């Protein structure tokens, strides 16, 4: 039964899998380790950019954009100004 719905990154979702093979398979797609993913989520939430919701943050953790073009592809539905873009990219680069 589903208790609540919350957007998760690939790595966070793997934590809910009961089967070890499924966990390992899902984790193989993650570009970041567990501790770094948690740290990055906190950093991105700490930026307090109102345009970013939990779904966006999960996508950023999964894809780890390297430049403005990558960021715009991930957040197609969000119009970020230059300052917001810079803050997000600095947070992501600091966790690689």
ABEGO torsion letter per residue (X at the ends): XBABBBBBBAAAAAAABABAAAAAAAAAABABBAAAAAAAAAAAAAAGBAABBAAAAAAAAAAGBABAAAAAAABAABBBBAAAAAAAAAAAAAAX
